[in-house]
Amino acid sequence: MRLVKALISNETDDEIGFEVLGSLSRLELATYDPGVAELSQEQQQAEVLIAPYRSSLRPIRLLPLLPKLRMVQLLSAGVDEWASRVPTTVNLVGARGAHAGPVSEWVLSAILAQLRAWPTLVRFQDQGIWAHRRFEADTLQGKKALIVGAGSIGTLVAHRLAAFGATATLVAKNARPGVYSSDDLLSLLSGHQIVVVCAPLTTETDGLIDAKFLAAMDDGALLVNVGRGRIVDTNALVDELNRERIRAALDVTEPEPLPEGHPLWQCPGLLLSPHSARTVPGTNRLCYEVAARHIEEFLSSES
């Protein structure tokens, strides 16, 4: 039985990966420092590269140093930032499904925070003001949400919305039972008070939520983005938010990280988090458990 060498990050967040992947009998694990630009002769023999849980882009520069590479396993849901750099002969895999729980929870929390006016209430609290009847709140009950992206995150968001009495319309690149095609996106917008973006970044989704899309959203609608910042036209969104016609909740932005002084910081009706929707205890273990299944499938194919 041939052993397959794999490189795993030596950082603290990835120690759990050593435990989870250590159960794969055909995998020979070796650590590497994702912050350096060189590998030892032994490390260069690796056939599997596992990107670190945090700041996963750093090892991209190591790809030319791995002549035997057969598989790159990411711990992120999307693979867009690696896709153009990984040779077509190498299997590039993300941790699809591992992020669905925490990210869908963030989506629901952001929707509820905006509808129930929590940002306004916190500002009143900071000022020591008892704001009875001085703000407007809304309910999720009866709302319709258009979900752009019908993968594991989008489908779980739809399921969790149903628990609050809201309904969801799912949209993906290609139509299938219960899911509309992205070709129908603009025609579906009317009547949806919430738009949730959880699609991956591709050539088709880059800039998908543009000025025309935003202008077609219902007055008072809420845009939620947990996909990628580049899916939304930032300048067009700033314009709409400053007009106070729609609201937004963003976990991702373009540019990212959002620089000091950027217009988004001052936009009314915006709830912003620093690309942290997935960052809760236990997510890295979930990512490595998914990675273990993918790597086991890869090892089986090599038998």
C-alpha positions as CSV (number, residue, x, y, z in Angstrom):
1,M,0.0,0.0,0.0
2,R,1.6,3.3,-1.2
3,L,1.7,6.2,1.3
4,V,0.7,9.6,0.0
5,K,2.6,12.5,1.5
6,A,0.4,15.6,2.5
7,L,1.4,19.0,3.8
8,I,-0.6,20.6,6.5
9,S,-0.1,24.0,8.2
10,N,1.9,24.1,11.4
11,E,-0.2,26.9,12.9
12,T,-2.3,26.5,16.1
13,D,-5.6,26.7,14.3
14,D,-4.6,23.7,12.2
15,E,-3.6,21.4,15.0
16,I,-7.1,19.9,14.9
17,G,-6.4,19.0,11.3
18,F,-3.5,16.8,12.3
19,E,-5.8,15.0,14.6
20,V,-8.6,14.5,12.1
21,L,-6.5,13.6,9.1
22,G,-4.2,11.4,11.2
23,S,-6.9,8.8,11.0
24,L,-6.3,8.2,7.3
25,S,-3.9,5.3,7.2
26,R,-2.5,5.9,3.7
27,L,-1.8,9.6,4.4
28,E,1.7,10.6,5.6
29,L,1.4,14.1,7.1
30,A,4.1,16.6,7.3
31,T,3.8,20.2,8.5
32,Y,4.8,23.4,6.6
33,D,4.9,27.1,7.4
34,P,2.4,28.8,5.1
35,G,4.1,32.1,5.7
36,V,7.4,31.2,4.0
37,A,8.3,30.9,0.4
38,E,10.5,27.8,0.5
39,L,10.1,24.1,1.2
40,S,12.6,21.4,2.1
41,Q,13.4,18.6,-0.3
42,E,11.2,16.2,1.7
43,Q,8.3,18.7,1.7
44,Q,8.6,19.1,-2.1
45,Q,7.6,15.5,-2.5
46,A,4.0,16.1,-1.3
47,E,1.1,15.1,-3.5
48,V,-1.5,16.8,-1.3
49,L,-1.4,20.4,-0.1
50,I,-3.8,21.5,2.6
51,A,-4.2,25.3,2.9
52,P,-4.4,26.7,6.4
53,Y,-7.7,27.5,8.1
54,R,-6.9,31.2,8.3
55,S,-5.3,33.4,5.6
56,S,-5.5,30.5,3.2
57,L,-4.0,32.4,0.2
58,R,-0.5,32.4,1.6
59,P,0.6,29.0,0.3
60,I,-0.2,29.8,-3.3
61,R,3.4,30.8,-3.9
62,L,4.5,27.3,-3.0
63,L,2.7,25.7,-5.9
64,P,5.7,25.8,-8.3
65,L,7.8,24.0,-5.6
66,L,5.5,20.9,-5.6
67,P,6.2,18.9,-8.8
68,K,4.3,15.9,-7.6
69,L,1.2,17.8,-6.5
70,R,-2.1,16.0,-7.3
71,M,-4.6,17.7,-4.9
72,V,-5.1,21.0,-3.2
73,Q,-7.6,20.9,-0.3
74,L,-8.9,24.3,0.8
75,L,-10.8,24.8,4.1
76,S,-12.9,27.7,2.6
77,A,-16.2,27.1,0.9
78,G,-15.1,28.8,-2.4
79,V,-12.1,28.0,-4.5
80,D,-12.2,31.1,-6.8
81,E,-9.0,32.7,-5.4
82,W,-6.9,29.6,-6.1
83,A,-8.6,28.4,-9.4
84,S,-6.5,30.4,-11.8
85,R,-3.2,29.4,-10.1
86,V,-3.7,25.6,-9.7
87,P,-2.7,23.5,-12.7
88,T,-5.6,21.8,-14.4
89,T,-4.0,18.4,-13.7
90,V,-4.4,19.1,-9.9
91,N,-7.6,18.4,-8.1
92,L,-8.7,21.6,-6.4
93,V,-11.4,21.1,-3.7
94,G,-13.1,23.3,-1.1
95,A,-14.8,22.5,2.2
96,R,-18.3,22.7,0.7
97,G,-20.9,22.2,3.4
98,A,-18.7,22.8,6.4
99,H,-19.6,26.5,6.6
100,A,-23.3,26.2,6.0
101,G,-24.3,26.1,9.7
102,P,-22.4,29.2,11.0
103,V,-22.8,31.2,7.8
104,S,-26.6,30.6,7.5
105,E,-26.8,31.5,11.2
106,W,-25.0,34.8,10.5
107,V,-27.5,35.5,7.7
108,L,-30.5,35.0,9.9
109,S,-29.0,37.1,12.7
110,A,-28.2,39.9,10.2
111,I,-31.7,39.9,8.8
112,L,-33.3,39.9,12.2
113,A,-30.9,42.6,13.5
114,Q,-31.9,44.9,10.6
115,L,-35.6,44.1,10.7
116,R,-35.9,44.5,14.5
117,A,-33.7,47.7,14.4
118,W,-31.0,46.5,16.7
119,P,-28.3,48.9,15.3
120,T,-30.6,51.8,16.2
121,L,-31.5,50.4,19.6
122,V,-27.8,49.9,20.5
123,R,-27.1,53.6,19.6
124,F,-29.9,54.7,21.8
125,Q,-28.6,52.5,24.6
126,D,-25.1,54.0,24.2
127,Q,-26.7,57.4,24.8
128,G,-28.7,56.2,27.7
129,I,-32.0,56.9,26.0
130,W,-35.2,54.9,26.6
131,A,-36.4,54.9,23.0
132,H,-40.0,53.7,23.4
133,R,-41.9,54.5,20.2
134,R,-38.9,56.4,18.8
135,F,-37.9,53.8,16.2
136,E,-39.5,51.5,13.6
137,A,-39.1,47.7,13.6
138,D,-40.4,45.0,11.3
139,T,-41.1,41.3,11.4
140,L,-39.6,38.4,9.4
141,Q,-43.0,36.6,9.5
142,G,-44.4,36.7,6.0
143,K,-41.4,38.1,4.2
144,K,-40.1,36.7,0.9
145,A,-36.4,36.2,0.4
146,L,-34.6,35.7,-3.0
147,I,-31.5,33.6,-2.4
148,V,-28.8,33.9,-5.0
149,G,-26.8,30.6,-4.7
150,A,-28.5,27.3,-4.0
151,G,-25.6,25.3,-2.6
152,S,-25.4,24.1,1.0
153,I,-25.4,27.6,2.5
154,G,-28.3,28.9,0.4
155,T,-30.5,25.8,1.0
156,L,-29.9,25.9,4.7
157,V,-30.7,29.7,4.8
158,A,-34.0,28.9,3.1
159,H,-34.8,26.1,5.6
160,R,-34.0,28.4,8.5
161,L,-36.1,31.2,7.1
162,A,-39.1,28.9,7.0
163,A,-38.9,28.5,10.8
164,F,-39.7,32.2,11.0
165,G,-42.6,32.1,8.7
166,A,-40.7,33.5,5.7
167,T,-40.5,32.0,2.3
168,A,-37.5,31.7,0.0
169,T,-36.9,31.6,-3.8
170,L,-33.7,29.8,-4.7
171,V,-31.7,30.8,-7.7
172,A,-28.6,29.0,-9.2
173,K,-26.7,29.1,-12.4
174,N,-28.8,26.3,-13.8
175,A,-32.5,25.6,-13.1
176,R,-33.5,22.4,-11.3
177,P,-36.6,21.3,-9.4
178,G,-37.3,24.0,-6.8
179,V,-34.5,26.2,-8.1
180,Y,-34.7,29.0,-10.7
181,S,-32.1,29.8,-13.3
182,S,-29.9,32.9,-12.9
183,D,-31.3,34.0,-16.2
184,D,-34.6,34.7,-14.4
185,L,-32.9,36.7,-11.6
186,L,-34.1,40.3,-12.5
187,S,-37.6,39.1,-13.3
188,L,-37.8,37.5,-9.9
189,L,-36.8,40.5,-7.8
190,S,-40.1,42.2,-7.5
191,G,-42.0,41.2,-4.3
192,H,-39.0,40.0,-2.5
193,Q,-38.1,42.1,0.6
194,I,-34.8,40.3,1.2
195,V,-32.0,39.3,-1.2
196,V,-29.4,37.0,0.1
197,V,-26.2,36.5,-1.9
198,C,-24.3,33.3,-1.1
199,A,-23.1,32.3,-4.6
200,P,-19.4,31.6,-5.3
201,L,-17.4,34.1,-7.2
202,T,-17.2,33.1,-10.9
203,T,-16.9,34.9,-14.2
204,E,-20.7,34.8,-14.3
205,T,-21.3,36.2,-10.8
206,D,-18.5,38.8,-10.8
207,G,-20.4,42.1,-10.6
208,L,-23.8,40.3,-10.9
209,I,-25.4,42.6,-8.3
210,D,-24.9,45.8,-10.3
211,A,-26.7,49.2,-10.5
212,K,-29.5,47.7,-12.6
213,F,-30.1,44.9,-10.1
214,L,-30.0,47.2,-7.1
215,A,-32.4,49.7,-8.8
216,A,-34.8,46.8,-9.4
217,M,-35.0,45.8,-5.7
218,D,-38.2,46.8,-3.9
219,D,-38.1,50.0,-1.9
220,G,-37.0,49.2,1.7
221,A,-35.6,45.8,0.7
222,L,-32.6,44.3,2.4
223,L,-29.5,43.0,0.6
224,V,-27.4,40.5,2.5
225,N,-24.0,39.4,1.1
226,V,-22.0,36.4,2.4
227,G,-20.7,35.3,-1.0
228,R,-17.8,37.4,-2.2
229,G,-17.4,41.2,-2.2
230,R,-16.9,41.4,-5.9
231,I,-20.3,39.9,-6.6
232,V,-21.8,43.3,-5.6
233,D,-20.9,46.6,-7.3
234,T,-19.7,48.6,-4.4
235,N,-20.1,52.0,-5.9
236,A,-23.7,51.2,-7.0
237,L,-24.5,49.9,-3.5
238,V,-23.1,53.0,-1.8
239,D,-25.3,55.2,-4.1
240,E,-28.4,53.2,-3.2
241,L,-27.6,53.2,0.6
242,N,-27.0,56.9,0.6
243,R,-30.4,57.4,-1.0
244,E,-31.8,55.3,1.9
245,R,-33.9,53.4,-0.5
246,I,-32.6,50.0,0.5
247,R,-30.6,48.5,3.4
248,A,-27.7,46.0,3.5
249,A,-25.8,43.6,5.7
250,L,-22.4,42.6,4.4
251,D,-19.9,40.1,5.7
252,V,-17.8,40.6,2.5
253,T,-16.8,43.7,0.7
254,E,-14.9,44.9,-2.3
255,P,-12.2,46.0,-1.5
256,E,-11.4,43.8,1.4
257,P,-10.3,44.5,4.1
258,L,-12.4,47.7,3.8
259,P,-9.9,50.6,4.2
260,E,-10.2,53.4,6.6
261,G,-12.2,56.3,5.1
262,H,-14.0,54.1,2.6
263,P,-17.6,55.5,1.8
264,L,-19.2,52.2,3.0
265,W,-18.2,52.9,6.6
266,Q,-20.6,55.9,6.6
267,C,-23.5,54.5,4.7
268,P,-26.9,54.7,6.4
269,G,-28.8,51.4,6.8
270,L,-25.6,49.2,6.6
271,L,-24.7,46.4,9.0
272,L,-21.1,45.3,8.4
273,S,-18.9,42.5,9.7
274,P,-15.3,41.7,8.8
275,H,-15.6,38.5,6.8
276,S,-16.3,36.6,10.0
277,A,-19.6,34.8,9.3
278,R,-18.0,31.4,9.6
279,T,-15.8,32.2,12.5
280,V,-17.3,30.4,15.5
281,P,-15.9,27.6,17.7
282,G,-15.9,24.2,15.9
283,T,-15.9,25.5,12.3
284,N,-12.2,24.4,11.7
285,R,-13.0,20.9,12.9
286,L,-16.0,20.7,10.5
287,C,-13.7,21.9,7.7
288,Y,-11.1,19.3,8.4
289,E,-13.8,16.6,8.6
290,V,-15.0,17.5,5.1
291,A,-11.4,17.6,4.0
292,A,-10.8,14.1,5.4
293,R,-13.7,12.8,3.3
294,H,-12.4,14.4,0.1
295,I,-8.8,13.2,0.7
296,E,-10.0,9.7,1.5
297,E,-11.9,9.7,-1.9
298,F,-8.7,10.9,-3.5
299,L,-6.7,8.1,-1.9
300,S,-9.3,5.5,-3.0
301,S,-9.0,6.7,-6.5
302,E,-5.3,6.2,-6.4
303,S,-5.6,2.5,-5.3
